[in-house]
Amino acid sequence: MSRNTMMEHLGIEYTEVGPDFISARMPVDNRTHQPFGLLHGGASVALAETLGSVAAYLCLDAEKQYPVGLDINANHIKAVRSGWVYGTTKPLHIGGKTHVWEIRITTEEGALVCISRITMAVLDRA
């Protein structure tokens, strides 16, 4: 699913899928740094949107529906220079036409780096 995509370029790896969550990790390196050597906020948002989108997709009948992003926000809490960040998404709302997912991104030690929320629209296939 991630081949030849931004997820592959950023090095995002899925780590766990549970009954109400999905987790992934992303390296903090030259691919995800901003000019001052810190994790780029846009990379955190890319990880968040990846997790929320995949989670929404897995809740749908893929032959009949697909999810698209409507809105995403993120609060960047802590700077990270290297290592890995870990994201986990959980649903706040799963409706027939919209989903809302919360994504928490942490350091390897568990410190909160970013908290994000994404709203997905559920569209019918033609």
N, CA, C and O atoms as a GROMACS GRO file, in nm:
protein
  504
    1MET      N    1   0.082  -0.120   0.000
    1MET     CA    2   0.000   0.000   0.000
    1MET      C    3   0.087   0.126   0.000
    1MET      O    4   0.044   0.230  -0.051
    2SER      N    5   0.207   0.121   0.056
    2SER     CA    6   0.290   0.241   0.068
    2SER      C    7   0.398   0.252  -0.038
    2SER      O    8   0.472   0.351  -0.040
    3ARG      N    9   0.409   0.156  -0.127
    3ARG     CA   10   0.516   0.156  -0.227
    3ARG      C   11   0.500   0.276  -0.322
    3ARG      O   12   0.390   0.305  -0.370
    4ASN      N   13   0.613   0.344  -0.347
    4ASN     CA   14   0.616   0.461  -0.437
    4ASN      C   15   0.525   0.574  -0.390
    4ASN      O   16   0.459   0.639  -0.471
    5THR      N   17   0.522   0.596  -0.260
    5THR     CA   18   0.439   0.702  -0.201
    5THR      C   19   0.524   0.788  -0.108
    5THR      O   20   0.640   0.757  -0.082
    6MET      N   21   0.465   0.895  -0.058
    6MET     CA   22   0.533   0.977   0.041
    6MET      C   23   0.565   0.896   0.166
    6MET      O   24   0.669   0.917   0.229
    7MET      N   25   0.477   0.803   0.202
    7MET     CA   26   0.503   0.721   0.321
    7MET      C   27   0.634   0.644   0.305
    7MET      O   28   0.713   0.636   0.399
    8GLU      N   29   0.656   0.587   0.189
    8GLU     CA   30   0.781   0.514   0.166
    8GLU      C   31   0.900   0.611   0.171
    8GLU      O   32   1.002   0.580   0.232
    9HIS      N   33   0.887   0.727   0.108
    9HIS     CA   34   0.996   0.825   0.108
    9HIS      C   35   1.032   0.870   0.249
    9HIS      O   36   1.150   0.886   0.281
   10LEU      N   37   0.932   0.890   0.334
   10LEU     CA   38   0.958   0.934   0.471
   10LEU      C   39   1.000   0.820   0.563
   10LEU      O   40   1.041   0.845   0.676
   11GLY      N   41   0.990   0.697   0.516
   11GLY     CA   42   1.032   0.582   0.598
   11GLY      C   43   0.929   0.539   0.700
   11GLY      O   44   0.964   0.476   0.800
   12ILE      N   45   0.802   0.571   0.678
   12ILE     CA   46   0.697   0.532   0.772
   12ILE      C   47   0.676   0.382   0.767
   12ILE      O   48   0.661   0.323   0.660
   13GLU      N   49   0.675   0.321   0.885
   13GLU     CA   50   0.656   0.176   0.899
   13GLU      C   51   0.541   0.150   0.995
   13GLU      O   52   0.539   0.204   1.106
   14TYR      N   53   0.445   0.069   0.953
   14TYR     CA   54   0.336   0.030   1.043
   14TYR      C   55   0.392  -0.068   1.146
   14TYR      O   56   0.468  -0.158   1.110
   15THR      N   57   0.355  -0.050   1.272
   15THR     CA   58   0.409  -0.134   1.379
   15THR      C   59   0.305  -0.222   1.446
   15THR      O   60   0.338  -0.330   1.496
   16GLU      N   61   0.180  -0.177   1.450
   16GLU     CA   62   0.078  -0.256   1.520
   16GLU      C   63  -0.061  -0.213   1.475
   16GLU      O   64  -0.087  -0.096   1.450
   17VAL      N   65  -0.149  -0.311   1.466
   17VAL     CA   66  -0.291  -0.285   1.439
   17VAL      C   67  -0.369  -0.357   1.547
   17VAL      O   68  -0.355  -0.478   1.565
   18GLY      N   69  -0.453  -0.282   1.619
   18GLY     CA   70  -0.535  -0.341   1.724
   18GLY      C   71  -0.682  -0.324   1.692
   18GLY      O   72  -0.716  -0.275   1.584
   19PRO      N   73  -0.770  -0.362   1.784
   19PRO     CA   74  -0.913  -0.354   1.758
   19PRO      C   75  -0.964  -0.210   1.743
   19PRO      O   76  -1.066  -0.188   1.677
   20ASP      N   77  -0.895  -0.113   1.803
   20ASP     CA   78  -0.940   0.026   1.792
   20ASP      C   79  -0.823   0.123   1.774
   20ASP      O   80  -0.834   0.240   1.812
   21PHE      N   81  -0.712   0.077   1.717
   21PHE     CA   82  -0.598   0.165   1.695
   21PHE      C   83  -0.507   0.110   1.586
   21PHE      O   84  -0.511  -0.008   1.552
   22ILE      N   85  -0.426   0.199   1.531
   22ILE     CA   86  -0.316   0.164   1.441
   22ILE      C   87  -0.196   0.244   1.486
   22ILE      O   88  -0.208   0.361   1.522
   23SER      N   89  -0.079   0.181   1.485
   23SER     CA   90   0.045   0.249   1.521
   23SER      C   91   0.147   0.236   1.408
   23SER      O   92   0.148   0.138   1.334
   24ALA      N   93   0.232   0.338   1.397
   24ALA     CA   94   0.340   0.338   1.300
   24ALA      C   95   0.456   0.418   1.358
   24ALA      O   96   0.439   0.491   1.456
   25ARG      N   97   0.572   0.404   1.296
   25ARG     CA   98   0.686   0.484   1.338
   25ARG      C   99   0.747   0.550   1.215
   25ARG      O  100   0.729   0.505   1.102
   26MET      N  101   0.822   0.659   1.241
   26MET     CA  102   0.886   0.734   1.134
   26MET      C  103   1.023   0.779   1.183
   26MET      O  104   1.036   0.827   1.296
   27PRO      N  105   1.127   0.764   1.100
   27PRO     CA  106   1.259   0.809   1.143
   27PRO      C  107   1.268   0.961   1.145
   27PRO      O  108   1.203   1.030   1.067
   28VAL      N  109   1.349   1.011   1.237
   28VAL     CA  110   1.382   1.153   1.239
   28VAL      C  111   1.523   1.162   1.183
   28VAL      O  112   1.621   1.138   1.254
   29ASP      N  113   1.533   1.198   1.055
   29ASP     CA  114   1.662   1.203   0.986
   29ASP      C  115   1.653   1.307   0.875
   29ASP      O  116   1.562   1.390   0.875
   30ASN      N  117   1.747   1.304   0.781
   30ASN     CA  118   1.750   1.407   0.676
   30ASN      C  119   1.622   1.413   0.594
   30ASN      O  120   1.591   1.517   0.537
   31ARG      N  121   1.546   1.304   0.586
   31ARG     CA  122   1.420   1.305   0.511
   31ARG      C  123   1.310   1.382   0.583
   31ARG      O  124   1.218   1.434   0.520
   32THR      N  125   1.319   1.390   0.714
   32THR     CA  126   1.210   1.448   0.794
   32THR      C  127   1.253   1.572   0.874
   32THR      O  128   1.174   1.624   0.952
   33HIS      N  129   1.376   1.619   0.854
   33HIS     CA  130   1.425   1.739   0.923
   33HIS      C  131   1.380   1.867   0.853
   33HIS      O  132   1.359   1.868   0.732
   34GLN      N  133   1.367   1.973   0.931
   34GLN     CA  134   1.357   2.107   0.876
   34GLN      C  135   1.499   2.166   0.876
   34GLN      O  136   1.592   2.100   0.923
   35PRO      N  137   1.520   2.288   0.824
   35PRO     CA  138   1.656   2.341   0.809
   35PRO      C  139   1.739   2.352   0.937
   35PRO      O  140   1.862   2.359   0.928
   36PHE      N  141   1.677   2.354   1.054
   36PHE     CA  142   1.751   2.367   1.179
   36PHE      C  143   1.781   2.233   1.244
   36PHE      O  144   1.826   2.228   1.359
   37GLY      N  145   1.756   2.124   1.171
   37GLY     CA  146   1.791   1.991   1.221
   37GLY      C  147   1.687   1.929   1.313
   37GLY      O  148   1.716   1.830   1.380
   38LEU      N  149   1.568   1.985   1.316
   38LEU     CA  150   1.460   1.932   1.399
   38LEU      C  151   1.357   1.862   1.311
   38LEU      O  152   1.351   1.885   1.190
   39LEU      N  153   1.277   1.775   1.372
   39LEU     CA  154   1.167   1.712   1.301
   39LEU      C  155   1.075   1.820   1.243
   39LEU      O  156   1.028   1.907   1.315
   40HIS      N  157   1.051   1.814   1.114
   40HIS     CA  158   0.965   1.909   1.044
   40HIS      C  159   0.820   1.884   1.085
   40HIS      O  160   0.774   1.770   1.087
   41GLY      N  161   0.748   1.990   1.118
   41GLY     CA  162   0.608   1.976   1.155
   41GLY      C  163   0.524   1.912   1.046
   41GLY      O  164   0.430   1.839   1.075
   42GLY      N  165   0.559   1.939   0.921
   42GLY     CA  166   0.487   1.878   0.809
   42GLY      C  167   0.505   1.727   0.804
   42GLY      O  168   0.416   1.655   0.761
   43ALA      N  169   0.622   1.680   0.847
   43ALA     CA  170   0.645   1.535   0.852
   43ALA      C  171   0.556   1.472   0.959
   43ALA      O  172   0.501   1.364   0.939
   44SER      N  173   0.543   1.540   1.072
   44SER     CA  174   0.452   1.490   1.176
   44SER      C  175   0.309   1.484   1.125
   44SER      O  176   0.237   1.388   1.151
   45VAL      N  177   0.269   1.586   1.051
   45VAL     CA  178   0.133   1.589   0.996
   45VAL      C  179   0.117   1.479   0.890
   45VAL      O  180   0.010   1.419   0.881
   46ALA      N  181   0.221   1.453   0.812
   46ALA     CA  182   0.214   1.344   0.714
   46ALA      C  183   0.195   1.210   0.785
   46ALA      O  184   0.117   1.126   0.739
   47LEU      N  185   0.266   1.188   0.895
   47LEU     CA  186   0.248   1.065   0.973
   47LEU      C  187   0.106   1.058   1.028
   47LEU      O  188   0.041   0.954   1.021
   48ALA      N  189   0.058   1.169   1.082
   48ALA     CA  190  -0.078   1.173   1.138
   48ALA      C  191  -0.183   1.143   1.031
   48ALA      O  192  -0.273   1.063   1.054
   49GLU      N  193  -0.170   1.208   0.915
   49GLU     CA  194  -0.270   1.186   0.810
   49GLU      C  195  -0.264   1.044   0.757
   49GLU      O  196  -0.366   0.985   0.723
   50THR      N  197  -0.144   0.989   0.748
   50THR     CA  198  -0.129   0.850   0.705
   50THR      C  199  -0.204   0.757   0.799
   50THR      O  200  -0.281   0.671   0.754
   51LEU      N  201  -0.183   0.774   0.929
   51LEU     CA  202  -0.248   0.686   1.027
   51LEU      C  203  -0.400   0.703   1.024
   51LEU      O  204  -0.473   0.603   1.023
   52GLY      N  205  -0.449   0.826   1.024
   52GLY     CA  206  -0.593   0.849   1.023
   52GLY      C  207  -0.659   0.798   0.896
   52GLY      O  208  -0.769   0.743   0.901
   53SER      N  209  -0.592   0.815   0.783
   53SER     CA  210  -0.648   0.771   0.656
   53SER      C  211  -0.656   0.619   0.647
   53SER      O  212  -0.757   0.563   0.604
   54VAL      N  213  -0.548   0.552   0.688
   54VAL     CA  214  -0.547   0.406   0.683
   54VAL      C  215  -0.650   0.349   0.781
   54VAL      O  216  -0.720   0.253   0.749
   55ALA      N  217  -0.658   0.408   0.899
   55ALA     CA  218  -0.756   0.361   0.997
   55ALA      C  219  -0.899   0.374   0.943
   55ALA      O  220  -0.979   0.282   0.956
   56ALA      N  221  -0.929   0.489   0.883
   56ALA     CA  222  -1.062   0.509   0.826
   56ALA      C  223  -1.088   0.408   0.714
   56ALA      O  224  -1.197   0.351   0.707
   57TYR      N  225  -0.991   0.387   0.629
   57TYR     CA  226  -1.004   0.291   0.518
   57TYR      C  227  -1.038   0.152   0.570
   57TYR      O  228  -1.122   0.082   0.513
   58LEU      N  229  -0.972   0.111   0.677
   58LEU     CA  230  -0.993  -0.023   0.731
   58LEU      C  231  -1.131  -0.041   0.794
   58LEU      O  232  -1.175  -0.154   0.818
   59CYS      N  233  -1.200   0.070   0.822
   59CYS     CA  234  -1.335   0.062   0.878
   59CYS      C  235  -1.444   0.054   0.771
   59CYS      O  236  -1.561   0.036   0.803
   60LEU      N  237  -1.405   0.067   0.646
   60LEU     CA  238  -1.502   0.075   0.537
   60LEU      C  239  -1.505  -0.053   0.454
   60LEU      O  240  -1.412  -0.134   0.458
   61ASP      N  241  -1.613  -0.069   0.379
   61ASP     CA  242  -1.620  -0.171   0.275
   61ASP      C  243  -1.552  -0.110   0.153
   61ASP      O  244  -1.612  -0.028   0.082
   62ALA      N  245  -1.426  -0.148   0.128
   62ALA     CA  246  -1.343  -0.085   0.026
   62ALA      C  247  -1.401  -0.098  -0.115
   62ALA      O  248  -1.364  -0.022  -0.204
   63GLU      N  249  -1.489  -0.193  -0.136
   63GLU     CA  250  -1.551  -0.206  -0.269
   63GLU      C  251  -1.661  -0.102  -0.290
   63GLU      O  252  -1.699  -0.074  -0.404
   64LYS      N  253  -1.712  -0.046  -0.180
   64LYS     CA  254  -1.823   0.049  -0.190
   64LYS      C  255  -1.787   0.192  -0.151
   64LYS      O  256  -1.849   0.287  -0.199
   65GLN      N  257  -1.686   0.209  -0.064
   65GLN     CA  258  -1.654   0.342  -0.012
   65GLN      C  259  -1.504   0.362   0.000
   65GLN      O  260  -1.426   0.267  -0.001
   66TYR      N  261  -1.464   0.490   0.010
   66TYR     CA  262  -1.325   0.524   0.036
   66TYR      C  263  -1.321   0.655   0.115
   66TYR      O  264  -1.410   0.739   0.102
   67PRO      N  265  -1.216   0.674   0.198
   67PRO     CA  266  -1.205   0.795   0.278
   67PRO      C  267  -1.114   0.899   0.212
   67PRO      O  268  -1.018   0.865   0.144
   68VAL      N  269  -1.146   1.025   0.234
   68VAL     CA  270  -1.060   1.136   0.193
   68VAL      C  271  -1.054   1.236   0.307
   68VAL      O  272  -1.150   1.252   0.382
   69GLY      N  273  -0.940   1.303   0.321
   69GLY     CA  274  -0.924   1.400   0.428
   69GLY      C  275  -1.005   1.526   0.404
   69GLY      O  276  -1.007   1.580   0.293
   70LEU      N  277  -1.073   1.572   0.509
   70LEU     CA  278  -1.147   1.699   0.506
   70LEU      C  279  -1.072   1.808   0.579
   70LEU      O  280  -1.066   1.922   0.534
   71ASP      N  281  -1.014   1.772   0.694
   71ASP     CA  282  -0.948   1.871   0.778
   71ASP      C  283  -0.847   1.799   0.867
   71ASP      O  284  -0.873   1.688   0.913
   72ILE      N  285  -0.734   1.862   0.890
   72ILE     CA  286  -0.637   1.810   0.986
   72ILE      C  287  -0.578   1.927   1.062
   72ILE      O  288  -0.553   2.033   1.006
   73ASN      N  289  -0.556   1.907   1.191
   73ASN     CA  290  -0.485   2.007   1.270
   73ASN      C  291  -0.380   1.936   1.354
   73ASN      O  292  -0.390   1.816   1.378
   74ALA      N  293  -0.282   2.011   1.397
   74ALA     CA  294  -0.174   1.952   1.477
   74ALA      C  295  -0.117   2.057   1.570
   74ALA      O  296  -0.100   2.173   1.534
   75ASN      N  297  -0.088   2.014   1.691
   75ASN     CA  298  -0.016   2.096   1.787
   75ASN      C  299   0.119   2.030   1.810
   75ASN      O  300   0.127   1.915   1.854
   76HIS      N  301   0.225   2.104   1.780
   76HIS     CA  302   0.361   2.052   1.797
   76HIS      C  303   0.407   2.089   1.938
   76HIS      O  304   0.416   2.206   1.973
   77ILE      N  305   0.437   1.987   2.017
   77ILE     CA  306   0.463   2.004   2.159
   77ILE      C  307   0.612   2.002   2.192
   77ILE      O  308   0.659   2.082   2.273
   78LYS      N  309   0.686   1.911   2.129
   78LYS     CA  310   0.826   1.888   2.165
   78LYS      C  311   0.910   1.873   2.040
   78LYS      O  312   0.866   1.810   1.943
   79ALA      N  313   1.030   1.931   2.040
   79ALA     CA  314   1.123   1.917   1.929
   79ALA      C  315   1.199   1.785   1.941
   79ALA      O  316   1.230   1.739   2.051
   80VAL      N  317   1.228   1.725   1.825
   80VAL     CA  318   1.305   1.600   1.821
   80VAL      C  319   1.412   1.616   1.714
   80VAL      O  320   1.385   1.668   1.605
   81ARG      N  321   1.535   1.573   1.744
   81ARG     CA  322   1.647   1.587   1.650
   81ARG      C  323   1.683   1.457   1.579
   81ARG      O  324   1.730   1.460   1.465
   82SER      N  325   1.662   1.344   1.644
   82SER     CA  326   1.705   1.217   1.585
   82SER      C  327   1.626   1.102   1.646
   82SER      O  328   1.548   1.121   1.740
   83GLY      N  329   1.647   0.983   1.591
   83GLY     CA  330   1.579   0.864   1.642
   83GLY      C  331   1.452   0.835   1.564
   83GLY      O  332   1.447   0.850   1.442
   84TRP      N  333   1.352   0.795   1.636
   84TRP     CA  334   1.222   0.761   1.577
   84TRP      C  335   1.112   0.832   1.653
   84TRP      O  336   1.125   0.859   1.773
   85VAL      N  337   1.004   0.864   1.584
   85VAL     CA  338   0.880   0.905   1.650
   85VAL      C  339   0.776   0.798   1.620
   85VAL      O  340   0.779   0.732   1.516
   86TYR      N  341   0.683   0.783   1.714
   86TYR     CA  342   0.582   0.678   1.708
   86TYR      C  343   0.444   0.742   1.712
   86TYR      O  344   0.416   0.823   1.800
   87GLY      N  345   0.359   0.704   1.619
   87GLY     CA  346   0.224   0.758   1.614
   87GLY      C  347   0.121   0.649   1.636
   87GLY      O  348   0.136   0.536   1.589
   88THR      N  349   0.017   0.685   1.710
   88THR     CA  350  -0.096   0.594   1.731
   88THR      C  351  -0.224   0.672   1.708
   88THR      O  352  -0.241   0.782   1.760
   89THR      N  353  -0.315   0.615   1.630
   89THR     CA  354  -0.444   0.678   1.606
   89THR      C  355  -0.555   0.596   1.668
   89THR      O  356  -0.553   0.473   1.668
   90LYS      N  357  -0.653   0.668   1.723
   90LYS     CA  358  -0.773   0.607   1.779
   90LYS      C  359  -0.894   0.688   1.734
   90LYS      O  360  -0.883   0.809   1.714
   91PRO      N  361  -1.008   0.623   1.716
   91PRO     CA  362  -1.126   0.696   1.668
   91PRO      C  363  -1.190   0.779   1.778
   91PRO      O  364  -1.198   0.737   1.894
   92LEU      N  365  -1.235   0.898   1.740
   92LEU     CA  366  -1.320   0.979   1.826
   92LEU      C  367  -1.465   0.969   1.780
   92LEU      O  368  -1.558   0.980   1.861
   93HIS      N  369  -1.484   0.948   1.648
   93HIS     CA  370  -1.618   0.936   1.590
   93HIS      C  371  -1.607   0.855   1.461
   93HIS      O  372  -1.524   0.885   1.376
   94ILE      N  373  -1.690   0.753   1.448
   94ILE     CA  374  -1.699   0.678   1.322
   94ILE      C  375  -1.845   0.680   1.280
   94ILE      O  376  -1.928   0.606   1.334
   95GLY      N  377  -1.875   0.766   1.184
   95GLY     CA  378  -2.011   0.778   1.134
   95GLY      C  379  -2.023   0.725   0.993
   95GLY      O  380  -1.926   0.674   0.936
   96GLY      N  381  -2.140   0.737   0.937
   96GLY     CA  382  -2.164   0.688   0.802
   96GLY      C  383  -2.098   0.774   0.694
   96GLY      O  384  -2.060   0.723   0.589
   97LYS      N  385  -2.085   0.904   0.720
   97LYS     CA  386  -2.029   0.996   0.620
   97LYS      C  387  -1.901   1.065   0.665
   97LYS      O  388  -1.829   1.121   0.582
   98THR      N  389  -1.871   1.063   0.795
   98THR     CA  390  -1.747   1.122   0.844
   98THR      C  391  -1.686   1.037   0.954
   98THR      O  392  -1.756   0.965   1.026
   99HIS      N  393  -1.555   1.047   0.966
   99HIS     CA  394  -1.480   0.988   1.077
   99HIS      C  395  -1.394   1.099   1.136
   99HIS      O  396  -1.350   1.188   1.064
  100VAL      N  397  -1.370   1.093   1.266
  100VAL     CA  398  -1.274   1.182   1.332
  100VAL      C  399  -1.178   1.094   1.410
  100VAL      O  400  -1.219   1.011   1.490
  101TRP      N  401  -1.048   1.113   1.384
  101TRP     CA  402  -0.943   1.033   1.446
  101TRP      C  403  -0.845   1.124   1.518
  101TRP      O  404  -0.809   1.230   1.468
  102GLU      N  405  -0.801   1.081   1.637
  102GLU     CA  406  -0.696   1.150   1.712
  102GLU      C  407  -0.567   1.073   1.694
  102GLU      O  408  -0.565   0.950   1.702
  103ILE      N  409  -0.458   1.146   1.671
  103ILE     CA  410  -0.328   1.085   1.653
  103ILE      C  411  -0.232   1.147   1.754
  103ILE      O  412  -0.217   1.269   1.760
  104ARG      N  413  -0.167   1.062   1.831
  104ARG     CA  414  -0.066   1.106   1.927
  104ARG      C  415   0.069   1.057   1.877
  104ARG      O  416   0.088   0.939   1.850
  105ILE      N  417   0.164   1.150   1.864
  105ILE     CA  418   0.299   1.117   1.820
  105ILE      C  419   0.394   1.141   1.936
  105ILE      O  420   0.393   1.247   1.998
  106THR      N  421   0.475   1.039   1.966
  106THR     CA  422   0.564   1.044   2.082
  106THR      C  423   0.707   1.010   2.041
  106THR      O  424   0.733   0.960   1.931
  107THR      N  425   0.800   1.037   2.133
  107THR     CA  426   0.939   0.996   2.115
  107THR      C  427   0.952   0.848   2.152
  107THR      O  428   0.856   0.785   2.197
  108GLU      N  429   1.072   0.795   2.132
  108GLU     CA  430   1.099   0.657   2.171
  108GLU      C  431   1.078   0.638   2.322
  108GLU      O  432   1.044   0.528   2.367
  109GLU      N  433   1.097   0.745   2.399
  109GLU     CA  434   1.080   0.739   2.544
  109GLU      C  435   0.937   0.766   2.589
  109GLU      O  436   0.907   0.757   2.708
  110GLY      N  437   0.849   0.797   2.495
  110GLY     CA  438   0.708   0.820   2.529
  110GLY      C  439   0.668   0.965   2.549
  110GLY      O  440   0.553   0.992   2.582
  111ALA      N  441   0.761   1.060   2.531
  111ALA     CA  442   0.727   1.201   2.547
  111ALA      C  443   0.642   1.248   2.429
  111ALA      O  444   0.670   1.213   2.314
  112LEU      N  445   0.538   1.324   2.458
  112LEU     CA  446   0.447   1.373   2.354
  112LEU      C  447   0.517   1.475   2.264
  112LEU      O  448   0.571   1.574   2.313
  113VAL      N  449   0.517   1.449   2.135
  113VAL     CA  450   0.578   1.537   2.034
  113VAL      C  451   0.471   1.619   1.964
  113VAL      O  452   0.489   1.739   1.942
  114CYS      N  453   0.361   1.556   1.930
  114CYS     CA  454   0.256   1.621   1.852
  114CYS      C  455   0.123   1.551   1.880
  114CYS      O  456   0.118   1.429   1.895
  115ILE      N  457   0.018   1.629   1.887
  115ILE     CA  458  -0.116   1.572   1.893
  115ILE      C  459  -0.194   1.630   1.776
  115ILE      O  460  -0.191   1.751   1.751
  116SER      N  461  -0.263   1.544   1.705
  116SER     CA  462  -0.331   1.584   1.583
  116SER      C  463  -0.471   1.524   1.579
  116SER      O  464  -0.499   1.423   1.644
  117ARG      N  465  -0.558   1.589   1.503
  117ARG     CA  466  -0.692   1.536   1.480
  117ARG      C  467  -0.724   1.551   1.332
  117ARG      O  468  -0.702   1.656   1.273
  118ILE      N  469  -0.775   1.444   1.274
  118ILE     CA  470  -0.812   1.447   1.133
  118ILE      C  471  -0.959   1.410   1.117
  118ILE      O  472  -1.008   1.318   1.181
  119THR      N  473  -1.026   1.483   1.030
  119THR     CA  474  -1.164   1.451   0.992
  119THR      C  475  -1.160   1.396   0.850
  119THR      O  476  -1.106   1.457   0.759
  120MET      N  477  -1.220   1.279   0.835
  120MET     CA  478  -1.225   1.211   0.705
  120MET      C  479  -1.368   1.212   0.653
  120MET      O  480  -1.462   1.189   0.729
  121ALA      N  481  -1.384   1.239   0.525
  121ALA     CA  482  -1.513   1.222   0.458
  121ALA      C  483  -1.517   1.082   0.401
  121ALA      O  484  -1.417   1.033   0.348
  122VAL      N  485  -1.631   1.018   0.410
  122VAL     CA  486  -1.651   0.884   0.353
  122VAL      C  487  -1.731   0.902   0.224
  122VAL      O  488  -1.846   0.946   0.225
  123LEU      N  489  -1.667   0.866   0.112
  123LEU     CA  490  -1.730   0.882  -0.019
  123LEU      C  491  -1.768   0.746  -0.077
  123LEU      O  492  -1.701   0.646  -0.054
  124ASP      N  493  -1.877   0.747  -0.152
  124ASP     CA  494  -1.921   0.625  -0.220
  124ASP      C  495  -1.848   0.613  -0.353
  124ASP      O  496  -1.826   0.712  -0.423
  125ARG      N  497  -1.811   0.491  -0.387
  125ARG     CA  498  -1.751   0.466  -0.518
  125ARG      C  499  -1.860   0.475  -0.624
  125ARG      O  500  -1.975   0.438  -0.599
  126ALA      N  501  -1.824   0.525  -0.740
  126ALA     CA  502  -1.922   0.542  -0.848
  126ALA      C  503  -1.961   0.409  -0.909
  126ALA      O  504  -2.043   0.405  -1.001
   0.00000   0.00000   0.00000
